[in-house]
């Protein structure tokens, strides 16, 4: 603040409106195997339809993974997906034996673009699905509408007119021809109908600096890479330049381009895309994209689970949750574990092999789902459903409410449970922090427990308490960042209390806590603390607890007996029952 050295009026503005911000609580995170989509790169989907469009509809090998992700989307519209891939899989290409392009970063850093012998096009994503893609380029020198005496280009009806010429780069000083490009589903694997046009790009330019009226690039290489969902550019077609035959690495199409083709278009069929079975290690690698809590906002993480005899993926989910300490991870026993002769014992044996954690939730059984893409039924783990129940609880109540029971715990789209535990099995499972999934007559499948996997008994062995503290820690932590680089004096401490206490009163009013106290004053910000450039706030919270056990006592009395004589009366004058 400046100091006046002569008479005058100085106006200043102080902001005392610090508040604790609202935070997300129901963003799902999933790593699994799919037929299409970028690899080890987070994509957010809001529905099963968008999941299928982004990562492809499932086949027999990916149905379990796809349906697990889709099960979460029955309850929530916010799922971040990371595709796992075996590194020996390949993208389809227009020539050669295929190559691996995992995602945009891989394309930019690992591929020899424009290199000698490179294919012209590659499928956008790895997998055999890319073998269904074909690309056609119609140039200004090709027959477009049949007026040249040749057959018209098959896709001319999709464009207003034939490609013409566009103003060239200033450094060239001539005119360069335009092209139309179509991407075709030649085998029908994407659209269901062979020959369907997936994308079309009109009036693209062969000039490297051509731009559209809105300022975006019209250079065919740049425009297709930026806008296509199905292909990457790899090299200039040699057919477009008769003078040199081929173009050097990185060269743009030159002004002396003379088209050597006299047919209707240049056609490229992509081939040699391959799928190789995803391993547990591949899933762990895909899961690692969620490691950074500062840059990846996610709350509920799950996978399709391990294969029989393995707990590699479960261990990775636990490690991720313990690393971040701001998420809840959901793990299930392998599908076949709950389908055998002694399912309760098998599930208990499996979970005894993995670590306990208050950031982890376990369930008891696999569930059967209908796969509309293959007209069949598939067994999947229930982790996606249980994570989804937590997300739906946030919508209908708050994160600190239990996701279990008939009010908020009903599973959607489940046709059958792997096994329906009886009371004795439920007792054995629940003592070990494994939440039973049951189906009672007239209610359907439901989550019938709300424990975390914490071994030591405490308030944090309940899902609602763990999620309550995650919400409080995240929201108040963000508010605390506003104090960074401020002076540690009573003004700053009062400002912090003024933001936090109203927030906690609101949580108390919404039944999340029963009482609280915020201590942030000279008692815990001593001279030593201040001299170390630290700031301390102690927040005491009494969490609300969900009912797990109910005792109903029915007592018969004689007709003439007064209830007040049997049980006494409370302060309100009503009988204490």
C-alpha positions in Angstrom: 0.0 0.0 0.0 1.5 3.3 -1.0 1.9 6.2 1.4 0.5 9.7 0.6 3.1 12.4 0.9 0.6 15.3 0.3 -3.0 15.8 1.2 -5.3 13.5 -0.7 -7.8 10.6 -0.5 -6.6 7.0 -0.9 -9.2 4.3 -1.7 -8.4 0.7 -0.9 -10.4 -2.5 -1.2 -10.2 -5.4 1.3 -11.7 -8.8 0.6 -13.2 -10.5 3.7 -15.4 -12.9 1.6 -13.1 -16.0 1.9 -15.2 -19.2 1.7 -14.6 -22.9 1.6 -15.3 -23.9 -2.0 -17.6 -26.7 -3.1 -15.6 -29.8 -4.2 -16.4 -32.8 -6.4 -17.1 -36.1 -4.7 -18.4 -38.4 -7.4 -15.9 -38.5 -10.2 -15.2 -42.1 -11.1 -11.8 -43.4 -12.3 -11.4 -46.6 -14.3 -8.6 -48.5 -16.0 -9.5 -51.4 -18.3 -9.3 -53.1 -21.6 -11.2 -51.8 -24.7 -11.1 -52.4 -28.5 -10.6 -48.7 -29.4 -9.6 -45.4 -27.9 -6.4 -43.6 -26.7 -4.1 -45.7 -24.5 -3.0 -44.6 -21.0 -4.6 -41.2 -21.5 -7.6 -40.0 -19.5 -10.9 -39.5 -21.4 -14.1 -38.4 -19.6 -17.3 -40.1 -20.6 -20.8 -39.2 -19.3 -22.9 -42.2 -20.5 -22.6 -45.7 -21.8 -23.3 -44.5 -25.3 -20.3 -42.1 -25.1 -18.2 -44.9 -23.6 -19.0 -47.1 -26.7 -18.3 -44.2 -29.1 -15.0 -43.4 -27.5 -13.7 -46.9 -26.7 -15.6 -49.1 -29.0 -18.4 -51.6 -28.4 -17.1 -54.8 -26.7 -16.3 -58.2 -28.1 -15.9 -61.4 -26.2 -12.5 -60.5 -24.9 -13.4 -57.0 -23.7 -17.0 -57.5 -22.6 -16.1 -57.9 -18.9 -14.0 -54.7 -18.8 -16.6 -52.7 -20.9 -19.5 -53.8 -18.8 -17.7 -52.9 -15.5 -17.1 -49.4 -16.7 -20.7 -49.2 -18.0 -22.1 -50.4 -14.6 -20.7 -47.2 -12.9 -22.4 -45.1 -15.6 -25.8 -46.4 -14.5 -25.4 -44.3 -11.4 -23.3 -41.4 -12.4 -22.5 -39.3 -15.5 -18.8 -38.6 -14.8 -16.2 -41.3 -15.4 -12.6 -40.8 -16.3 -11.3 -43.8 -18.3 -7.8 -45.0 -19.0 -7.4 -47.7 -21.6 -5.0 -50.5 -20.9 -3.1 -52.1 -23.8 -0.6 -54.8 -24.4 2.5 -53.1 -26.0 2.7 -55.7 -28.8 -0.7 -54.5 -30.2 -0.6 -52.3 -33.3 -2.5 -49.6 -35.1 -3.7 -50.4 -38.6 -1.7 -48.5 -41.3 -2.2 -48.0 -45.1 1.1 -49.8 -45.8 3.6 -51.9 -43.9 2.9 -54.2 -40.9 1.3 -51.6 -38.7 2.8 -49.7 -35.8 2.0 -48.7 -32.2 0.6 -45.2 -31.6 -0.8 -45.1 -28.1 -2.1 -41.5 -28.0 -1.4 -38.0 -29.1 1.8 -37.8 -27.1 3.0 -41.0 -28.6 2.2 -39.7 -32.1 4.2 -36.5 -31.6 7.2 -38.0 -29.9 7.6 -41.6 -31.2 6.6 -41.6 -34.8 8.8 -40.7 -37.8 6.3 -38.5 -39.6 7.0 -38.0 -43.3 9.9 -40.5 -43.1 11.0 -42.6 -46.1 8.8 -45.6 -46.6 6.2 -44.4 -44.0 2.5 -45.2 -44.6 0.3 -42.4 -45.6 -2.3 -43.0 -42.9 -2.6 -44.8 -39.6 -5.6 -45.7 -37.5 -6.1 -43.3 -34.7 -6.0 -46.0 -32.0 -4.4 -49.4 -31.7 -6.4 -52.6 -32.3 -7.9 -54.8 -35.0 -10.9 -52.4 -35.2 -8.7 -50.1 -37.3 -8.7 -52.6 -40.1 -12.2 -51.5 -40.9 -11.0 -48.0 -41.9 -10.4 -46.7 -45.5 -9.5 -43.2 -46.6 -10.2 -41.6 -50.0 -8.8 -38.3 -51.3 -10.4 -36.5 -54.2 -8.2 -33.8 -55.8 -8.9 -31.0 -58.2 -7.5 -33.2 -61.0 -9.9 -36.1 -60.4 -13.3 -36.8 -61.8 -15.7 -35.4 -59.2 -19.2 -35.3 -60.9 -18.5 -37.3 -64.0 -18.3 -34.3 -66.4 -14.8 -35.4 -67.6 -16.3 -38.5 -69.1 -15.3 -40.7 -66.2 -17.5 -42.1 -63.5 -18.3 -39.6 -60.8 -16.6 -40.0 -57.4 -18.7 -42.2 -55.2 -18.8 -39.6 -52.4 -19.3 -36.4 -54.5 -22.9 -36.1 -53.1 -21.5 -35.3 -49.7 -19.8 -32.1 -50.9 -21.2 -28.9 -52.4 -18.7 -28.8 -55.3 -15.5 -30.2 -56.6 -12.2 -29.2 -54.9 -10.7 -26.2 -56.6 -7.7 -24.0 -55.9 -6.8 -21.9 -52.8 -4.5 -19.0 -52.4 -1.0 -20.3 -51.9 1.6 -19.4 -49.3 3.0 -15.9 -49.8 6.5 -17.5 -50.0 5.4 -19.6 -53.0 3.3 -17.0 -54.9 1.1 -19.4 -56.9 -2.0 -21.4 -56.4 -2.3 -24.8 -54.7 -5.1 -27.3 -55.2 -7.7 -28.3 -52.7 -8.8 -31.8 -51.7 -11.8 -33.5 -50.2 -11.1 -36.4 -47.8 -13.5 -39.0 -46.5 -13.0 -41.7 -43.8 -15.0 -44.8 -44.5 -16.0 -47.8 -42.3 -15.2 -50.3 -45.0 -16.1 -53.4 -43.0 -18.8 -52.0 -40.8 -17.0 -52.6 -37.5 -17.7 -49.0 -36.2 -21.1 -48.3 -37.6 -22.5 -51.8 -38.1 -22.9 -51.1 -41.9 -20.1 -51.6 -44.3 -19.3 -48.6 -46.5 -20.6 -46.0 -44.0 -18.8 -42.6 -44.1 -17.5 -41.9 -40.7 -16.0 -38.5 -41.4 -15.6 -36.0 -44.3 -13.3 -33.1 -44.7 -14.2 -30.5 -47.4 -11.9 -28.1 -49.2 -8.7 -28.9 -47.3 -5.6 -27.3 -48.8 -2.3 -28.7 -49.8 -0.7 -25.4 -48.7 1.0 -25.7 -45.3 -0.1 -22.2 -44.2 -3.7 -22.2 -45.6 -6.3 -21.1 -43.0 -10.1 -21.0 -43.0 -12.2 -17.9 -42.4 -12.3 -18.6 -38.7 -8.5 -18.7 -38.5 -8.2 -22.5 -38.1 -5.7 -24.4 -40.3 -7.0 -25.8 -43.6 -3.7 -27.6 -44.3 -4.9 -31.2 -44.9 -2.3 -32.7 -42.5 -3.0 -30.3 -39.7 -6.8 -30.3 -40.1 -7.2 -34.1 -40.1 -4.9 -34.6 -37.2 -6.8 -32.0 -35.2 -10.3 -33.1 -36.1 -10.4 -36.8 -37.0 -11.4 -39.4 -34.5 -10.2 -42.3 -36.7 -6.9 -41.5 -38.5 -3.5 -40.0 -38.1 -1.5 -38.5 -41.0 1.9 -40.1 -41.5 3.2 -39.1 -44.9 2.4 -37.2 -48.1 0.9 -39.4 -50.8 3.6 -39.8 -53.5 0.9 -39.8 -56.2 0.3 -36.0 -55.6 3.6 -35.0 -57.0 4.8 -36.2 -60.4 7.8 -34.0 -60.5 9.7 -35.5 -57.6 7.7 -38.8 -57.2 8.0 -38.5 -53.4 8.4 -35.7 -50.9 11.1 -35.3 -48.4 10.5 -35.7 -44.7 8.6 -32.8 -43.3 8.0 -31.2 -46.7 4.6 -29.7 -47.6 3.0 -30.3 -51.0 4.8 -28.0 -53.6 3.3 -25.7 -56.1 4.5 -27.8 -59.0 2.2 -30.7 -58.0 0.9 -32.4 -61.0 -1.6 -35.2 -60.4 -0.6 -38.5 -61.8 -4.0 -40.1 -61.1 -6.8 -39.9 -63.6 -9.3 -42.0 -61.7 -11.9 -40.7 -59.3 -9.7 -40.6 -56.1 -6.8 -41.9 -54.2 -7.8 -44.8 -52.0 -6.1 -46.2 -48.9 -7.3 -49.3 -47.0 -5.8 -49.7 -43.5 -4.7 -53.1 -42.4 -2.5 -55.0 -39.9 -4.0 -53.6 -36.8 -3.8 -56.2 -34.0 -5.1 -56.8 -30.5 -3.1 -58.8 -27.9 -4.6 -59.8 -24.6 -4.2 -57.3 -21.8 -2.2 -58.4 -18.8 -2.5 -57.4 -15.1 0.7 -55.4 -15.6 -0.9 -53.5 -18.5 -3.9 -52.6 -16.3 -1.5 -51.4 -13.5 0.2 -49.1 -16.0 -3.1 -47.7 -17.2 -4.1 -47.1 -13.6 -0.9 -45.1 -13.0 -2.3 -42.1 -14.9 -4.4 -41.4 -11.8 -1.4 -41.1 -9.5 -1.1 -37.3 -9.4 -3.6 -35.9 -6.9 -2.8 -32.3 -7.9 -3.6 -32.6 -11.6 -6.1 -35.5 -11.8 -9.4 -34.8 -9.9 -11.0 -38.2 -9.2 -12.8 -39.6 -6.2 -13.9 -43.2 -6.8 -11.4 -45.6 -8.5 -12.1 -49.2 -9.6 -11.1 -51.8 -12.2 -12.6 -55.0 -13.7 -10.5 -56.9 -11.1 -7.9 -59.7 -11.3 -7.9 -63.0 -13.1 -8.3 -66.1 -10.9 -5.2 -66.6 -8.7 -3.9 -63.1 -8.9 -4.3 -59.9 -6.8 -1.9 -57.7 -8.8 -4.5 -55.2 -9.9 -6.2 -55.1 -6.4 -2.8 -54.3 -4.9 -2.3 -51.5 -7.4 -5.7 -50.0 -6.5 -4.8 -50.1 -2.8 -1.4 -48.6 -3.5 -3.0 -45.8 -5.5 -5.5 -45.0 -2.7 -2.8 -45.0 -0.1 -0.6 -42.8 -2.3 -3.2 -40.2 -3.0 -5.2 -40.4 0.3 -8.0 -38.4 -1.3 -9.9 -41.2 -3.0 -11.8 -44.4 -2.2 -10.7 -47.5 -4.2 -13.1 -50.4 -4.8 -11.8 -54.0 -5.2 -13.6 -57.2 -5.8 -12.4 -60.8 -5.8 -11.9 -62.4 -9.2 -15.3 -63.3 -10.8 -14.8 -67.1 -10.5 -14.1 -66.8 -6.8 -17.8 -66.4 -5.9 -19.1 -68.9 -8.4 -17.6 -72.1 -6.9 -18.8 -74.6 -4.3 -17.8 -72.6 -1.2 -18.0 -69.0 -2.3 -17.8 -67.3 1.2 -14.6 -69.2 2.1 -13.1 -68.5 -1.3 -13.8 -64.8 -1.1 -12.4 -64.6 2.5 -9.3 -66.5 1.4 -8.7 -64.1 -1.5 -9.1 -60.9 0.6 -6.8 -62.2 3.3 -4.1 -61.9 0.6 -4.5 -58.1 0.2 -3.8 -55.3 2.6 -6.4 -53.5 4.6 -7.0 -49.7 4.3 -9.6 -47.2 5.3 -9.5 -46.0 1.7 -10.6 -49.3 0.2 -14.0 -50.9 -0.1 -14.5 -54.7 -0.7 -17.6 -56.6 -1.8 -18.7 -60.2 -1.7 -19.8 -61.4 -5.1 -19.7 -61.2 -8.8 -22.8 -60.1 -10.6 -24.4 -61.1 -14.0 -25.2 -58.4 -16.5 -26.8 -58.4 -19.9 -24.5 -57.6 -22.8 -26.7 -55.9 -25.4 -23.8 -55.6 -27.9 -23.3 -59.4 -28.1 -26.8 -60.5 -27.0 -25.4 -62.5 -24.1 -24.9 -62.4 -20.4 -21.6 -61.8 -18.7 -20.3 -62.2 -15.2 -18.4 -59.1 -13.9 -17.1 -57.9 -10.6 -19.3 -55.6 -8.6 -16.7 -52.9 -8.0 -18.2 -50.6 -10.6 -21.6 -50.9 -9.1 -20.4 -50.2 -5.5 -18.5 -47.1 -6.7 -21.6 -46.1 -8.6 -23.7 -46.4 -5.4 -21.4 -43.9 -3.7 -21.7 -41.5 -6.6 -25.5 -41.8 -6.6 -25.5 -41.2 -2.8 -23.8 -37.9 -3.4 -26.7 -36.9 -5.8 -29.6 -38.0 -3.7 -28.1 -37.2 -0.2 -24.5 -36.3 0.6 -21.1 -38.1 0.6 -21.4 -38.7 4.3 -24.5 -40.9 4.0 -24.1 -44.6 3.8 -24.5 -46.1 0.3 -25.9 -49.3 1.6 -29.5 -50.5 2.3 -32.8 -50.4 0.5 -32.9 -46.6 0.3 -29.6 -45.9 -1.5 -28.0 -49.4 -2.0 -30.1 -51.1 -4.7 -28.0 -52.3 -7.6 -29.2 -51.5 -11.2 -29.2 -53.8 -14.1 -28.0 -56.9 -12.2 -29.8 -60.1 -13.3 -28.2 -62.5 -10.9 -25.7 -62.7 -8.0 -22.8 -65.0 -8.0 -24.0 -66.1 -4.6 -26.5 -64.8 -2.1 -24.9 -65.1 1.4 -26.9 -66.4 4.2 -26.8 -64.7 7.7 -23.9 -66.9 8.9 -21.8 -66.0 5.8 -22.7 -62.4 6.1 -21.4 -62.4 9.7 -18.1 -64.0 8.6 -17.7 -61.6 5.7 -18.6 -58.4 7.6 -16.2 -59.1 10.5 -13.4 -59.0 7.9 -14.6 -55.7 6.2 -16.1 -57.5 3.2 -19.5 -55.9 2.4 -22.2 -58.5 1.5 -24.3 -58.0 -1.6 -27.7 -59.7 -1.0 -31.0 -60.2 -2.7 -34.1 -60.5 -0.5 -37.5 -61.3 -1.9 -39.2 -58.2 -3.2 -36.2 -55.9 -3.0 -33.7 -57.1 -5.6 -29.8 -57.0 -5.2 -28.5 -54.5 -2.7 -25.4 -53.5 -0.9 -25.8 -54.8 2.7 -22.8 -53.4 4.4 -20.9 -50.1 4.6 -17.4 -51.0 6.0 -14.1 -50.0 4.6 -11.2 -52.4 4.6 -9.5 -50.9 7.7 -8.4 -53.6 10.1 -8.3 -51.5 13.3 -11.7 -50.7 14.6 -12.3 -46.9 14.5 -14.7 -44.4 12.9 -12.8 -44.8 9.7 -13.9 -48.4 9.2 -17.2 -47.0 7.8 -17.6 -45.8 4.2 -19.6 -42.7 5.2 -17.1 -41.5 7.7 -14.1 -42.0 5.4 -15.9 -40.1 2.6 -17.0 -37.4 5.1 -13.4 -36.7 6.0 -12.2 -36.8 2.3 -14.8 -34.1 1.5 -13.8 -32.0 4.5 -10.1 -32.4 3.9 -10.4 -31.5 0.2 -12.6 -28.5 0.7 -10.9 -27.0 3.7 -7.5 -27.8 2.1 -8.4 -25.7 -0.9 -9.5 -22.9 1.5 -6.2 -23.2 3.3 -4.2 -22.5 0.1 -5.6 -18.9 0.2 -3.4 -18.4 3.3 -0.2 -19.3 1.6 2.3 -16.4 1.6 0.1 -14.3 3.9 1.4 -13.1 7.2 0.8 -15.5 10.2 -1.0 -13.0 12.4 -4.4 -12.8 14.1 -5.9 -11.2 11.0 -5.0 -14.2 8.8 -6.1 -16.7 11.4 -9.4 -15.0 11.9 -9.9 -15.0 8.2 -9.3 -18.7 8.0 -11.7 -19.4 10.9 -14.3 -17.1 9.3 -14.2 -19.3 6.2 -14.1 -22.7 7.8 -16.6 -22.4 10.6 -19.6 -21.5 8.4 -18.8 -24.4 6.2 -18.7 -26.9 9.1 -22.0 -25.4 10.4 -23.5 -26.2 7.0 -22.2 -29.7 7.1 -23.6 -30.1 10.6 -27.0 -28.8 9.4 -26.9 -31.4 6.6 -26.3 -34.2 9.2 -22.7 -34.9 8.3 -21.3 -34.1 11.8 -22.7 -33.7 15.2 -20.3 -31.1 16.5 -17.0 -29.4 15.6 -14.4 -26.9 16.9 -11.8 -25.0 14.9 -8.6 -23.9 16.8 -6.5 -21.5 14.9 -5.0 -18.9 17.2 -1.8 -18.1 19.1 -2.2 -21.3 21.1 -1.2 -23.5 18.2 0.6 -20.8 16.2 3.4 -20.2 18.6 6.5 -18.1 18.0 8.4 -21.2 16.9 5.7 -22.2 14.4 5.6 -18.6 13.0 9.4 -18.5 12.8 9.4 -21.7 10.7 7.0 -20.0 8.3 4.2 -22.5 9.2 0.5 -22.1 9.8 -1.5 -24.4 12.0 -5.2 -25.1 12.3 -6.7 -27.9 14.4 -10.2 -29.0 13.3 -12.0 -31.3 15.7 -15.0 -33.1 14.2 -17.6 -35.5 15.6 -18.8 -37.5 12.6 -22.3 -38.8 12.3 -22.6 -42.6 12.3 -24.8 -44.8 10.1 -27.0 -47.3 11.8 -25.7 -50.9 11.4 -27.6 -52.7 14.1 -31.2 -52.3 15.2 -32.8 -53.8 18.3 -36.6 -53.8 18.4 -38.1 -55.0 21.8 -41.8 -55.8 21.8 -43.2 -55.9 25.4 -46.7 -57.1 26.2 -48.5 -55.6 29.3 -51.8 -56.1 31.0 -54.8 -54.0 29.8 -55.0 -51.8 32.9 -51.3 -50.9 33.2 -50.2 -47.4 32.4 -47.2 -47.1 30.2 -45.7 -44.4 32.4 -45.7 -46.9 35.3 -43.7 -49.4 33.3 -41.1 -47.2 31.5 -41.4 -43.7 33.1 -41.6 -40.4 31.2 -39.1 -38.3 29.5 -38.6 -34.5 29.8 -41.4 -34.0 27.2 -43.9 -35.9 29.3 -44.1 -38.8 26.8 -43.3 -42.4 27.8 -39.7 -43.4 27.5 -40.0 -46.4 25.2 
